[in-house]
Every structure is written in C-alpha cells, then in structure tokens.
Amino acid sequence: MRDRYDAMSKDVLVAVLRDVGTVERGVEAGATTQRVDVLFRPDEAHRKARRERGLLGAIVGEVPCDLEPYRSTPRVRVAREALRRLWSLHHVRELELRGTDPDAELPMWRAVLLSPGRPERAMEVFGVRAAPGFPAGVYETEPEVGLWIVVLHELPETRDTLCLRVLARGEVQRRAIRELRALPAGAWERRLIEILLRWRIEVAIQAT
C-alpha cells in the first residue's frame, strides 16, 4: 500500500509541476542509497504560471525543493533522513558550482514533507514554526535548515490547496476529489483525475 501511495503521489506532483519548471524523480543525493523523491527546480520563465498552481506553486517557487509525500505522519527519524538527503544533494551541487566559481554559495534548498497528520515531535525537535504568509498547515524551519512541513489535514479547503489535499487520507481526500470532479472541463487540476483512476484510488472509482 505504501509503495502504491508513494508512486501515485509522485505522479500527482509531477503532473502539477512538469510545465512550470524542471521536475526530476529519484535523484541521487551523493550516494546510491540516498535518493530524493521528487526534485523540483523553478525557473524565471514560468514564475507567473507557478503562482497559478496555488499553494504548491508558492512553496516551490523560490528555490529547488525535494518533495516528500508520506502516507503516515513522519517520525523524527524520517524527517532527519529527508534532511540528510537534501543536505547531501545540495552539497554535491554546490561543489559542482564551485568548480567554476570557488566562492559560489547556493541558497539552501527545501525538503518539503507532505504529511497527513501533525508530526508533533519532529516539529518540536527541528524548531518548526508557522510559515509567514502561508495558510494554516504550512510550517518551516530557519531557511538555513531547509525543512518545510505541510500538514495536509490542516490546510484550508480552498482551490489553492486542492492538488495537495488530493494526497491526504480519509474524508479530507474524499472531499478533495469531489471538488476536483466539480471543476470546469478546462481546469488544469482535472489532469489529476486520470492519475487517480490509473492508480485505482477507491474514492475516485466510486465517484465515476
């Protein structure tokens, strides 16, 4: 079930972001046993389009982000592993940059954990706080740490959060899918319906 959810979630994230920047899956983070799930790198050419992708577009709009969806609320160890992968990958890319500019420094990237519930202990350990300018459910550490946590069940139920709430569980996901199906035929979010059906998400099949 976890592998199925992971694959479906990555498909959703790629579908939302593939045309507003560069999306890579399974990027090695300096060691063969360390891979980031979905690495998104924003570009200037698609800044306006990213803003139209709601909350997810706003979160990934400034620096490269490792997007890590979880079916269960992550523990401290899981959050630590996500950060380790991010830091390793960032270090490798910074060393590459310094090959041409010895004084170059990359702004810290973000590890964005998409969690169904509130990971209280991880939030306490890493000093996570509500992200200024973002809705309820979005949390961040100091920029130099690079950890962001999005608690899917805390997000306001608006169109801006729809593509993230589709990755939630239970009734939150069911309501999101009903909202998704009610959108006009030309809405960009409707590309997610095909993915949900492909992965045979029960609530999506029942609604057809």
Salt bridges, closest charged atoms under 4 A:
ASP6 OD2 - ARG2 NE 3.98
ASP11 OD1 - ARG25 NH1 2.71
ASP11 OD2 - ARG198 NH1 3.44
ASP19 OD1 - ARG53 NH1 2.83
ASP19 OD2 - ARG191 NH2 3.62
GLU24 OE2 - ARG41 NH2 3.00
GLU28 OE2 - ARG35 NH2 3.23
ASP37 OD1 - LYS10 NZ 3.47
ASP43 OD1 - HIS46 ND1 2.79
ASP43 OD1 - ARG50 NH1 3.69
GLU44 OE2 - ARG47 NE 3.17
GLU52 OE2 - LYS48 NZ 2.87
GLU62 OE2 - ARG47 NH1 3.69
GLU68 OE1 - ARG85 NH2 3.40
GLU81 OE2 - ARG77 NH1 3.26
GLU94 OE1 - ARG98 NH2 3.61
GLU120 OE2 - ARG118 NE 2.92
GLU124 OE1 - ARG121 NH1 3.30
GLU140 OE2 - ARG129 NH2 3.73
GLU142 OE2 - ARG129 NH1 3.00
GLU154 OE2 - ARG118 NH1 3.12
GLU157 OE2 - ARG175 NH2 2.58
GLU171 OE1 - ARG174 NE 3.09
GLU171 OE2 - ARG175 NH1 3.90
GLU171 OE2 - ARG178 NH2 2.94
GLU179 OE1 - ARG165 NH2 2.76
GLU189 OE2 - ARG159 NE 2.78
GLU194 OE2 - ARG198 NH2 3.96
